[in-house]
Amino acid sequence: MTVQASQSKTLLLFFLTLGVFLVLRLWNLPNFLYFIYDQGRDAAKLAEIASGQVTLIGPTTGLEGLFLGPLWYYVGVPGFILSGGSPVGIAAWFILLSAVAFPFFWWLNKVLFWQQPKGNKKEPTSQRQLSVLFGWLCLVLFVILPGSIVSSTTIWNPLLAAPLMSAALYSFWRVRAATQKWLWLTSGFFCLALTLQSEFAYAVFYLPVLFLAIPWITKRIKWTDFVTAGMAVGVTLVPQLLFELRHQFIMTNSLLRSLGDPSKTVSWGRQLAQRPIQLFGVTMDFFLAGKENVWAQVAVLGVIAIGVAATLWFSWQLRKLRTGTAQVSARLYLKQLLCLFAIIPYPFYLFWRGNDGNFFSYYITPHFVFLVPLFVLGLEYLTMRLWALRWGKLVAGVGVTVLLLPVVMSSVSHWVGTIYAPVNRAGLRAMETAVETAYSLAAPQRSATLILTPNVYSVHYDYLFQRYADQAMKYDQDYVIRPPRTVPQPDDTQLILVIEQWGPQMSDYVKEQRRHLTAGMQRQRVVLSGMITVEEWVKEPAP
């Protein structure tokens, strides 16, 4: 096969796999999409920015008084404009942005599995073919794994962390062999700092470790490298610093008060008892999507540990021998970076007691980027060790199948249950139907519409009500429709309640609010839309 034909084949395979990556995430999007408070808040902010209102801060964080940078909002503006503010269009845009990580997935597999080191004549053909197969396995896992699907279909700010951390990994890998090391070092720390604007409680742990690791990354000790890294990080903080200056350091003061509040932390005994279990659970969800199969979870963790241990062992051996081609060194350096990136956050999370002791899976949204290659490297190492033994091929084949089967089955089950045929009774479709019903029931005069949710927030419904009115007037200029009035007046004769439930029963808060609002009224009509109830109440006639 000629070089040109080989390149054409590679490009074809790349775009075919990328197409599968996108199809699996965009399939049935309107039906599986959720539109919760975060998405409603973000859509409303995108509308403000699209109309010319500049913002210097982004969404809130889990730390009281601290806001992320505005990256999430500004990269979302094109999707808002192109879709006309459609929640589905905005979600599709962000899913397309998540695919920026895919070329980095391809690069990882090329360096780790597909690239034949020059001058390596000792590697048997069968082992070379096995390595190529493991590379395709790694790419398939990147495409279908539950952690990967969730990271690119949950439309909130952690979505950007996977492409940003992938780009950071690539940049730090390029530093060592580059002539202009400062350029790739800047790129690495810039991407890492931008990840602070995606998920602060993840990227913040990488910055100090990688800053101290600069001499190891660059293979030199040069003070300008530290200055370069600091400047790359500082540039990304400019919007938040301007916000602080304009508002008398409101974020800093709020953050200091929050950190000094002991009610926001838990005891060390409780922390050390529950945090390892929390970390283990959210990590295994990347591979097994919450399946309570302890043996499968332990097996996956064990294979990842083998991948890390094998990398450390080979690093030690290569250092003692002081031999190896540049490509072998580059491959080993990438494995070392993967191990470092995979390990960094766990010790910090173990002792971080913030957010009332809670640990949410979205904190480590992009971490599958580092765990998946280590998992496959562990499988490859086990297979190669068994391959030359008697019955080794059979044992290796059965062993890999047994280890992979739960992961693949979980991935397929997760995709079917969350995307292909989801049971989504409180998603965007149900909400839009409820909004349309509320408009159809509301009287033109003396009517109020209120939204009751268990957590009080209703900005996502406010956005849908406003969008419904805008769309109605857009298609019929003579048809004047206004968003409903949400503050009842004494002379109102009708009340429309849109009630969201998170379970079979209404929450106590919603029940109390409903009882108070409907005092002296009669219920005329009830319309169900999934787990959302639309009720029409009218004032009882005077005796």
C-alpha positions as CSV (number, residue, x, y, z in Angstrom):
1,M,0.0,0.0,0.0
2,T,1.4,3.4,-1.0
3,V,1.9,6.2,1.6
4,Q,-0.9,8.2,0.0
5,A,-3.3,5.3,0.1
6,S,-2.4,4.6,3.7
7,Q,-3.1,8.2,4.7
8,S,-6.4,8.2,2.9
9,K,-7.4,5.0,4.7
10,T,-6.4,6.6,8.0
11,L,-8.4,9.7,7.3
12,L,-11.4,7.6,6.3
13,L,-11.2,5.6,9.5
14,F,-10.8,8.8,11.6
15,F,-13.9,10.5,10.2
16,L,-16.0,7.3,10.3
17,T,-15.1,6.8,14.0
18,L,-15.8,10.5,14.7
19,G,-19.1,10.1,13.0
20,V,-20.0,7.2,15.2
21,F,-18.9,9.3,18.3
22,L,-21.3,12.1,17.3
23,V,-24.2,9.9,16.2
24,L,-24.2,8.1,19.6
25,R,-24.5,11.4,21.4
26,L,-26.9,13.3,19.1
27,W,-29.3,10.4,18.6
28,N,-32.7,11.0,20.0
29,L,-31.5,14.3,21.5
30,P,-34.8,16.0,22.0
31,N,-36.2,13.1,23.9
32,F,-33.3,12.3,26.3
33,L,-32.4,15.9,27.0
34,Y,-32.9,17.3,30.5
35,F,-33.4,21.0,31.0
36,I,-32.8,21.7,34.6
37,Y,-32.0,24.9,36.6
38,D,-28.4,25.0,35.3
39,Q,-29.4,24.8,31.7
40,G,-32.1,27.4,32.1
41,R,-29.8,29.8,33.9
42,D,-27.2,29.3,31.2
43,A,-29.7,29.8,28.3
44,A,-30.9,33.0,29.9
45,K,-27.4,34.3,30.3
46,L,-26.6,33.4,26.6
47,A,-29.6,35.4,25.6
48,E,-28.2,38.4,27.5
49,I,-24.8,38.1,25.9
50,A,-26.3,37.7,22.5
51,S,-28.1,40.9,23.0
52,G,-24.9,42.8,23.8
53,Q,-24.6,42.4,27.6
54,V,-21.0,41.5,28.5
55,T,-20.3,39.3,31.5
56,L,-17.0,38.8,33.4
57,I,-18.0,35.8,35.4
58,G,-19.5,32.4,34.6
59,P,-21.7,29.9,36.5
60,T,-21.6,29.5,40.3
61,T,-19.4,26.8,41.9
62,G,-19.9,24.6,44.9
63,L,-17.9,27.1,47.0
64,E,-20.2,29.8,48.2
65,G,-19.4,33.2,46.7
66,L,-17.1,31.9,44.0
67,F,-17.9,32.1,40.3
68,L,-16.2,30.4,37.4
69,G,-14.8,32.3,34.5
70,P,-17.0,33.2,31.6
71,L,-15.6,30.7,29.1
72,W,-18.7,28.4,29.2
73,Y,-21.0,31.3,28.3
74,Y,-18.9,32.8,25.4
75,V,-18.3,29.4,23.7
76,G,-22.0,28.8,23.9
77,V,-23.1,32.1,22.2
78,P,-22.6,30.8,18.6
79,G,-24.8,27.8,19.4
80,F,-27.5,30.1,20.9
81,I,-27.4,32.4,17.8
82,L,-27.4,29.6,15.3
83,S,-30.3,27.8,17.0
84,G,-32.3,30.9,17.8
85,G,-32.2,30.0,21.5
86,S,-33.5,26.5,21.1
87,P,-32.5,24.3,24.1
88,V,-32.0,21.4,21.7
89,G,-29.9,23.5,19.4
90,I,-27.8,24.8,22.3
91,A,-27.3,21.2,23.5
92,A,-26.3,20.0,20.1
93,W,-23.7,22.8,19.8
94,F,-22.1,21.9,23.1
95,I,-22.0,18.2,22.1
96,L,-20.2,19.2,18.9
97,L,-17.8,21.1,21.1
98,S,-17.2,18.0,23.2
99,A,-16.0,16.3,20.0
100,V,-12.9,18.5,20.0
101,A,-11.5,15.9,22.4
102,F,-11.8,13.2,19.8
103,P,-8.6,14.0,17.8
104,F,-6.7,13.8,21.1
105,F,-8.2,10.4,21.7
106,W,-6.9,9.3,18.3
107,W,-3.5,10.7,19.0
108,L,-3.3,8.8,22.3
109,N,-4.0,5.6,20.5
110,K,-1.5,6.3,17.7
111,V,1.4,6.9,20.1
112,L,0.5,4.2,22.7
113,F,-0.5,1.4,20.4
114,W,-0.4,2.0,16.6
115,Q,2.9,3.6,16.1
116,Q,5.7,1.2,15.3
117,P,9.0,2.5,16.9
118,K,11.7,2.8,14.3
119,G,14.5,0.3,14.7
120,N,12.5,-2.1,16.8
121,K,13.2,-5.3,15.0
122,K,12.6,-7.6,17.9
123,E,8.9,-7.2,18.3
124,P,7.1,-10.2,16.9
125,T,4.4,-9.6,14.2
126,S,1.7,-11.2,16.4
127,Q,2.4,-8.9,19.3
128,R,2.5,-5.9,16.9
129,Q,-1.0,-6.9,15.6
130,L,-2.2,-7.3,19.2
131,S,-1.0,-3.8,20.0
132,V,-3.0,-2.4,17.1
133,L,-6.1,-4.3,18.3
134,F,-5.7,-2.9,21.8
135,G,-5.5,0.6,20.2
136,W,-8.8,0.1,18.5
137,L,-10.3,-1.3,21.8
138,C,-9.1,1.9,23.5
139,L,-10.7,4.1,20.9
140,V,-14.0,2.1,21.1
141,L,-14.1,2.6,24.8
142,F,-13.5,6.3,24.4
143,V,-16.5,6.4,22.1
144,I,-19.0,4.2,24.0
145,L,-17.9,4.2,27.7
146,P,-20.6,5.6,30.1
147,G,-18.1,8.2,31.5
148,S,-17.4,9.5,28.0
149,I,-21.1,9.6,27.0
150,V,-22.1,11.4,30.2
151,S,-19.2,13.9,29.8
152,S,-20.5,15.1,26.4
153,T,-24.3,14.8,26.8
154,T,-24.7,16.5,30.2
155,I,-25.0,20.1,29.1
156,W,-23.3,22.1,31.9
157,N,-19.9,23.7,32.4
158,P,-17.9,20.4,33.2
159,L,-18.5,19.3,29.6
160,L,-15.6,21.5,28.4
161,A,-13.2,19.8,30.9
162,A,-12.6,16.7,28.7
163,P,-11.4,18.5,25.6
164,L,-9.4,21.0,27.6
165,M,-7.6,18.4,29.8
166,S,-7.0,16.3,26.6
167,A,-5.4,19.4,25.0
168,A,-3.3,20.0,28.2
169,L,-2.0,16.4,28.2
170,Y,-1.1,16.7,24.5
171,S,0.7,20.0,25.1
172,F,2.7,18.7,28.0
173,W,3.7,15.7,26.0
174,R,4.9,17.9,23.1
175,V,7.1,20.1,25.5
176,R,9.9,17.6,26.0
177,A,10.9,17.0,22.4
178,A,10.1,20.6,21.2
179,T,12.7,23.1,20.2
180,Q,10.5,26.0,21.5
181,K,9.5,24.4,24.8
182,W,8.0,27.7,26.0
183,L,5.3,27.5,23.3
184,W,3.9,24.1,24.3
185,L,4.4,24.8,28.0
186,T,2.3,27.9,27.6
187,S,-0.4,25.9,25.7
188,G,-0.4,23.2,28.5
189,F,-0.9,25.6,31.4
190,F,-3.3,27.8,29.4
191,C,-5.6,24.8,28.7
192,L,-5.2,23.7,32.3
193,A,-6.2,27.2,33.6
194,L,-9.1,27.3,31.3
195,T,-10.3,24.0,32.9
196,L,-10.6,26.1,36.1
197,Q,-13.5,27.8,34.3
198,S,-15.1,24.4,33.5
199,E,-14.7,22.5,36.8
200,F,-12.7,24.5,39.4
201,A,-12.7,21.7,42.0
202,Y,-10.8,19.5,39.6
203,A,-8.3,21.6,37.7
204,V,-7.2,23.5,40.9
205,F,-5.4,20.4,42.1
206,Y,-3.4,20.0,38.9
207,L,-1.9,23.4,38.8
208,P,0.5,23.3,41.8
209,V,1.7,19.7,41.1
210,L,2.4,20.4,37.4
211,F,4.0,23.8,38.2
212,L,6.4,22.0,40.5
213,A,6.9,19.3,37.8
214,I,8.1,21.8,35.2
215,P,11.8,20.7,35.5
216,W,10.8,17.1,34.9
217,I,8.5,18.0,32.0
218,T,11.0,20.2,30.2
219,K,14.1,18.3,31.3
220,R,15.8,21.5,32.4
221,I,15.8,24.0,35.2
222,K,15.0,27.4,33.8
223,W,13.3,30.2,35.8
224,T,11.7,31.6,32.6
225,D,9.7,28.3,32.3
226,F,8.0,29.1,35.6
227,V,7.3,32.7,34.5
228,T,5.8,31.4,31.3
229,A,3.5,29.0,33.1
230,G,2.4,31.7,35.6
231,M,1.6,34.1,32.8
232,A,-0.4,31.5,30.9
233,V,-2.5,30.9,34.0
234,G,-2.8,34.6,34.8
235,V,-4.2,35.6,31.4
236,T,-7.2,33.3,31.9
237,L,-8.0,35.0,35.3
238,V,-8.3,38.5,33.9
239,P,-12.1,38.6,33.6
240,Q,-12.6,37.5,37.2
241,L,-10.0,39.9,38.4
242,L,-11.7,42.7,36.6
243,F,-15.0,41.6,38.2
244,E,-13.4,41.7,41.6
245,L,-12.0,45.2,41.1
246,R,-15.4,46.4,40.0
247,H,-17.2,44.9,42.9
248,Q,-14.8,45.5,45.9
249,F,-13.5,41.9,45.9
250,I,-16.9,40.5,46.6
251,M,-15.9,36.9,45.5
252,T,-12.8,36.9,47.7
253,N,-14.6,38.1,50.8
254,S,-17.5,35.7,50.3
255,L,-15.0,32.8,49.7
256,L,-13.0,33.7,52.8
257,R,-16.3,33.7,54.9
258,S,-17.3,30.4,53.4
259,L,-14.0,28.7,54.1
260,G,-14.1,30.0,57.7
261,D,-17.5,28.5,58.3
262,P,-17.2,25.1,60.1
263,S,-20.7,24.2,59.2
264,K,-19.6,23.6,55.6
265,T,-17.2,20.8,56.6
266,V,-17.5,17.4,58.2
267,S,-15.4,15.8,60.9
268,W,-12.2,14.1,59.9
269,G,-13.5,10.7,61.1
270,R,-16.5,11.0,58.8
271,Q,-14.4,12.3,56.0
272,L,-11.9,9.5,56.0
273,A,-14.6,6.9,56.4
274,Q,-16.8,8.0,53.5
275,R,-14.4,9.6,51.0
276,P,-12.5,6.5,49.8
277,I,-15.9,4.8,49.1
278,Q,-17.1,7.9,47.3
279,L,-14.0,8.1,45.1
280,F,-14.2,4.4,44.3
281,G,-17.8,4.7,43.3
282,V,-17.6,7.7,41.0
283,T,-14.4,6.3,39.4
284,M,-16.1,2.9,38.6
285,D,-19.1,4.7,37.2
286,F,-16.9,5.7,34.2
287,F,-16.7,2.0,33.3
288,L,-19.8,0.3,34.8
289,A,-22.4,3.1,35.1
290,G,-23.4,2.5,38.7
291,K,-23.7,-1.3,38.4
292,E,-23.4,-2.8,41.8
293,N,-21.0,-5.6,40.7
294,V,-18.2,-5.5,43.2
295,W,-16.1,-8.2,41.5
296,A,-16.3,-6.3,38.2
297,Q,-15.4,-3.0,39.9
298,V,-12.4,-4.6,41.7
299,A,-11.3,-6.2,38.4
300,V,-11.4,-2.9,36.5
301,L,-9.5,-1.1,39.3
302,G,-7.0,-3.9,39.4
303,V,-6.3,-3.7,35.6
304,I,-5.8,0.1,35.9
305,A,-3.4,-0.5,38.7
306,I,-1.5,-3.0,36.6
307,G,-1.3,-0.4,33.8
308,V,0.2,2.1,36.3
309,A,2.6,-0.5,37.8
310,A,3.8,-1.7,34.4
311,T,4.5,1.9,33.4
312,L,6.5,2.6,36.5
313,W,8.5,-0.7,36.1
314,F,9.4,0.0,32.5
315,S,10.4,3.6,33.4
316,W,12.8,2.1,36.0
317,Q,14.2,-0.4,33.7
318,L,14.7,2.1,30.9
319,R,16.5,4.4,33.3
320,K,18.9,1.7,34.3
321,L,19.6,0.6,30.8
322,R,19.8,4.1,29.4
323,T,18.8,2.8,26.0
324,G,15.8,3.1,23.6
325,T,14.8,5.1,20.6
326,A,13.3,8.6,20.7
327,Q,9.9,7.0,19.9
328,V,10.2,4.5,22.7
329,S,11.0,7.4,25.1
330,A,8.2,9.5,23.8
331,R,5.7,6.6,24.3
332,L,7.0,5.9,27.8
333,Y,6.8,9.6,28.6
334,L,3.2,9.7,27.5
335,K,2.5,6.7,29.8
336,Q,4.2,8.5,32.7
337,L,2.1,11.6,32.0
338,L,-1.1,9.5,32.0
339,C,-0.1,8.0,35.4
340,L,0.6,11.4,36.8
341,F,-2.7,12.9,35.5
342,A,-4.7,9.9,36.7
343,I,-3.3,10.0,40.2
344,I,-3.1,13.8,41.0
345,P,-6.6,14.6,42.2
346,Y,-7.2,11.6,44.4
347,P,-4.9,12.5,47.4
348,F,-6.4,16.1,47.3
349,Y,-10.0,14.8,47.2
350,L,-9.3,12.5,50.1
351,F,-8.6,15.4,52.4
352,W,-10.8,18.1,50.9
353,R,-13.7,18.5,53.3
354,G,-15.7,21.2,51.6
355,N,-19.3,21.2,50.3
356,D,-20.7,19.5,53.4
357,G,-18.7,16.4,52.8
358,N,-20.5,15.7,49.5
359,F,-18.6,14.4,46.5
360,F,-20.4,14.6,43.1
361,S,-19.4,12.7,40.0
362,Y,-19.2,15.8,37.9
363,Y,-16.1,16.9,39.9
364,I,-14.0,14.4,37.9
365,T,-16.0,14.5,34.6
366,P,-12.9,14.4,32.3
367,H,-10.9,11.8,34.3
368,F,-11.9,8.9,32.0
369,V,-9.4,10.5,29.5
370,F,-6.5,9.2,31.6
371,L,-8.1,6.0,33.1
372,V,-9.2,4.4,29.8
373,P,-5.7,4.2,28.3
374,L,-4.3,2.9,31.6
375,F,-7.0,0.2,31.7
376,V,-6.2,-0.9,28.1
377,L,-2.5,-0.8,28.8
378,G,-3.1,-3.1,31.8
379,L,-5.0,-5.5,29.6
380,E,-2.2,-5.3,27.0
381,Y,0.5,-6.0,29.5
382,L,-1.4,-9.1,30.9
383,T,-2.0,-10.4,27.4
384,M,1.7,-10.0,26.3
385,R,2.9,-11.7,29.5
386,L,0.6,-14.7,28.8
387,W,1.0,-14.8,25.0
388,A,4.3,-16.8,24.8
389,L,3.2,-19.4,27.4
390,R,1.6,-22.8,26.6
391,W,-2.1,-22.3,26.4
392,G,-1.3,-18.6,27.0
393,K,-3.2,-17.4,24.0
394,L,-6.4,-19.2,25.1
395,V,-6.0,-18.0,28.7
396,A,-5.3,-14.4,27.6
397,G,-8.3,-14.4,25.2
398,V,-10.7,-15.8,27.9
399,G,-9.3,-13.4,30.5
400,V,-9.6,-10.3,28.4
401,T,-13.1,-11.3,27.4
402,V,-14.2,-11.8,31.0
403,L,-12.7,-8.5,32.0
404,L,-14.2,-6.6,29.1
405,L,-17.7,-8.2,29.0
406,P,-19.1,-6.3,32.0
407,V,-17.7,-3.0,30.7
408,V,-19.1,-3.4,27.2
409,M,-22.5,-4.7,28.5
410,S,-22.7,-1.8,30.9
411,S,-21.8,0.7,28.1
412,V,-24.5,-0.7,25.8
413,S,-27.1,-0.8,28.6
414,H,-26.2,2.7,29.6
415,W,-26.6,4.1,26.1
416,V,-29.9,2.4,25.5
417,G,-31.3,3.5,28.8
418,T,-30.2,7.1,28.7
419,I,-30.2,8.0,25.0
420,Y,-31.9,5.4,22.7
421,A,-34.9,4.6,24.8
422,P,-34.8,6.8,28.0
423,V,-37.5,6.9,30.6
424,N,-37.5,10.7,30.7
425,R,-40.7,11.9,32.4
426,A,-39.3,15.2,33.5
427,G,-37.1,16.2,30.6
428,L,-37.3,18.9,28.0
429,R,-40.2,17.4,26.0
430,A,-42.4,17.0,29.1
431,M,-41.6,20.6,30.2
432,E,-42.4,22.1,26.8
433,T,-45.7,20.2,26.8
434,A,-46.5,21.6,30.2
435,V,-45.7,25.1,29.2
436,E,-47.9,24.9,26.1
437,T,-50.7,23.5,28.3
438,A,-50.3,26.3,30.8
439,Y,-50.6,28.9,28.0
440,S,-53.7,27.2,26.5
441,L,-55.5,27.2,29.9
442,A,-54.6,30.7,31.0
443,A,-57.3,33.3,30.6
444,P,-56.3,36.6,28.9
445,Q,-57.2,38.7,32.0
446,R,-56.9,38.3,35.8
447,S,-54.8,35.1,35.6
448,A,-51.5,34.2,37.2
449,T,-49.2,31.3,36.5
450,L,-46.9,30.0,39.1
451,I,-44.2,27.3,38.9
452,L,-43.6,25.1,42.0
453,T,-40.4,22.9,42.1
454,P,-39.0,21.0,45.1
455,N,-35.8,23.1,45.1
456,V,-37.6,26.5,44.6
457,Y,-35.7,27.3,41.4
458,S,-37.8,28.0,38.3
459,V,-35.5,30.0,35.9
460,H,-35.6,27.0,33.4
461,Y,-39.4,27.2,33.2
462,D,-39.2,31.0,33.0
463,Y,-36.9,30.6,30.0
464,L,-39.3,28.2,28.3
465,F,-42.3,30.4,28.9
466,Q,-40.5,33.4,27.4
467,R,-39.3,31.3,24.4
468,Y,-42.8,30.0,23.7
469,A,-44.1,33.6,23.6
470,D,-41.3,34.8,21.4
471,Q,-41.8,31.9,19.0
472,A,-45.5,32.4,18.8
473,M,-45.1,36.1,17.9
474,K,-42.3,35.3,15.5
475,Y,-44.5,33.1,13.3
476,D,-47.6,35.4,13.6
477,Q,-46.9,39.1,13.9
478,D,-50.6,39.9,14.6
479,Y,-50.7,37.4,17.5
480,V,-49.7,39.1,20.7
481,I,-48.7,36.7,23.5
482,R,-46.9,37.6,26.7
483,P,-45.1,35.5,29.3
484,P,-47.5,34.8,32.1
485,R,-47.7,36.9,35.2
486,T,-46.1,35.1,38.1
487,V,-47.3,37.4,40.9
488,P,-50.9,36.8,41.9
489,Q,-53.2,39.8,42.4
490,P,-56.2,40.1,44.8
491,D,-58.6,40.4,41.9
492,D,-57.3,37.3,40.0
493,T,-60.0,34.8,39.1
494,Q,-57.7,32.1,37.8
495,L,-54.5,30.5,38.9
496,I,-52.4,28.1,36.8
497,L,-49.9,25.9,38.7
498,V,-47.1,24.1,37.0
499,I,-45.9,21.6,39.6
500,E,-42.7,19.5,39.1
501,Q,-42.3,16.3,41.1
502,W,-39.1,14.4,41.7
503,G,-40.9,11.3,42.9
504,P,-44.3,9.7,43.3
505,Q,-45.3,12.3,45.9
506,M,-45.1,16.0,46.0
507,S,-42.5,17.4,48.3
508,D,-43.7,19.0,51.6
509,Y,-42.6,22.4,50.4
510,V,-44.6,22.1,47.2
511,K,-47.7,20.9,49.1
512,E,-47.5,23.8,51.5
513,Q,-47.1,26.4,48.8
514,R,-49.9,24.8,46.8
515,R,-52.3,24.8,49.8
516,H,-51.5,28.4,50.6
517,L,-51.9,29.7,47.0
518,T,-55.2,27.8,46.3
519,A,-57.0,28.8,49.5
520,G,-60.5,29.8,48.6
521,M,-60.3,28.4,45.0
522,Q,-61.6,25.3,43.2
523,R,-59.6,23.0,41.0
524,Q,-61.1,23.0,37.5
525,R,-58.7,20.9,35.5
526,V,-55.6,18.7,35.9
527,V,-53.3,17.9,32.9
528,L,-50.3,15.6,33.3
529,S,-47.1,15.8,31.3
530,G,-44.8,13.1,32.5
531,M,-44.0,14.0,36.1
532,I,-45.1,17.6,35.7
533,T,-48.7,18.5,36.6
534,V,-50.5,21.5,35.3
535,E,-53.5,22.6,37.4
536,E,-56.2,25.2,36.7
537,W,-57.8,26.8,39.8
538,V,-60.6,29.3,39.8
539,K,-61.9,31.6,42.5
540,E,-64.9,30.2,44.3
541,P,-68.1,32.3,43.6
542,A,-69.2,34.5,46.5
543,P,-72.0,33.0,48.6
